[in-house]
């Protein structure tokens, strides 16, 4: 149980850092070369700033699912988190693949390790929760 919570907290801390990055992009930070394949170096245009905010909200929701599945928050989400956690794992896997194939070397250097840690930590929570349920 303790390792599952550590994995959930790890996922959340990394997600919060990523959310801060997305909010900074939305606020005009000139870090576009490190996001979206580096297609918008410098500041994001207005439409991409909105996309960064949407991504920040999505990342927050994904972290809430991981925390709920680990039994840290939202006990009422227990039932729905059983299948939502697998969406989180799939999202992390797709994120890892996309960051591995991005043409932006800077983006790869930063986000591949981040995506890998998100995949490992969410996967641990998902598999550990499934094995605990099967043991009951």
Beta strands, then each sheet from edge to edge (+ up, - down):
end
